[in-house]
Amino acid sequence: MSAQSTTSNRIVIVGGGISGLSIATQLAEAGLPVTLLEASRLGFGATTRNQGWLHSGAWFAPTQIELARKCSESFQKTMTFCPECVEPNSGTMVYLTADVGTDPSRWTKAWEAAEISYQKLAYEGLAKQFPNLSIPRTAHAYQLPDRAIRTDVLLHRLVVASQQAGAEIRTDTPVARLIQHDDRILGVETIRGEQIFARLVILAGNAKGGALVPGFHTHTAGRQTDVEFVVLKAHLLALRPELCQRPFCIVDADGFSHIPHRPNSILGLNRWLPVGNGDDTQVVPAEVERIWEQVERFFPSVRREEHQALSWAGSTVQAMSIDDVEPGRTPLPTVVDHSQEAPALQNLLSVFSGRASLWAHLAMQTFQTVSEKLELTTPQTNMPPWCSSRKEDYGEPYMAAKPQNSILYHCQKCGNVVCRESDSIQPVCCDTHMEEACECSAETQYSDLETLTAIDN
């Protein structure tokens, strides 16, 4: 095969999750031709099928201040880019201690260092918010910005943004192999035999993407690398009816967390099991039992037979710098340039988000790597919609998605998040920047709208 006869300016992204779509948007906004290929439906391979916890960075602050700050920035970008993804009526997250001996100052000092806002809650108010939660009066409680979100809504918003930016999105298009000539990747071949040539291929499909590069996620003889790959599995438990409406995390009880998604409660622990295969989704009964034990500890009135229960497991492959690998440490967003690996492969990148909440950081980091590799010299004039339109603010959190002097509401009739300016008469969709009326605005009164109090000007 002649490499010269198969050149293309296209960038191919393999993987249609939040990471792949945000990268597609960022690159397409820069004027690059982008084709995204997803093996099934968009978001199908979402890590652990998502608990829907949008991290503010508070959980990571005591041990990884850099990660906490990145989460805080990405949190702001998510909330301004897609406020409608917030789970309505759930409120912000409450961080709790359960044991008398737990010193909360370890957490509060870390939040202050990371510049993450928090508010101490009195026990009396806590009891009202969580009437069925059994916690001692000595418990410490703090309100943090973390939110329960609907990842499918965020995914849809990214699909729209990427297509508006000019990216081509193709679903039900599994990639069978990389097209290679000597040490150069020339594109991909689909399972149907279609060859798609590219200037650069970006693997954003976690375990699926790594499978296209044999031995990449494993140690093989003669292979040299600056990154270590970790394959981790977590378990979640869904209960119906929901246990309560507010998200919470008990920091000294294995990070026992509750994320409400009406009519379900999604519960999990901060436990990630090392496994050997990124496709490993087999449920370990002992791990599910651990979650149940915490449910029954903190909700003693719960009877298993009175709830519909569904448990599942999901695995994720992440990359960590050799210097950062240590037990309990959470991976940061990482872009692996295969031309710097041994054996080297040109025109190939693999991306790893670290945590799903960090999608905006990963998109920016990938864009910077692509710019360096392709030696882009033309300044980017169009920024992705989660970034400021001013070049000097690029990469910083911004609050431009919502018109000034406006209030966000959740419409209980049509399910949309709607935005009302202080002097307007009818609620209109925030997503369309005051240009299109909410579908049910003609029959919806303001009394039917419930304020999303966490989003301020």
Buried (B, 14 or more C-beta within 10 A) or exposed (E): EEEEEBEBEBBBBBBBBBBBBBBBBBBBBBBBBBBBBBBEEBBEBBBBBBBBBBBBBBBBBBEBBEBBBBBBBBBBBBBBBBBBBBBBBBBBBBBBBBEEEBEBEEBBEBBEEBEBEBEEBEBEEBEEBBEEBEBEEEBBBBBBBBBBBBBBBBBBBBBBBBBEBBBBBBBEBEBEEBBBEEEBBBBBBBEEEEEBBBBBBBBBBBBBBBBBBEEBBEEEEEEEBEBBBBBBBBBBBBBBEBBBBBBBBBBBBBBBBBBBBBEBBBBBBBBBBEBEEBBBBEEBEEBBEBBBBBBBBBBEEBEEEEBEBEBBBBBBBBBBEEEBEEEEBBBBBBBBBBBEBEEEBBBBBBBBBBBBBBBBBBBBBBBEBBBEBBEBEEEBEEBBBBBBEEEEEBBEBBBBBBBEEBBBBBBEEBEBBBBBBEEBEEBBBBBEEBEEBBBBBEEBEEEBBEEBEBBEE
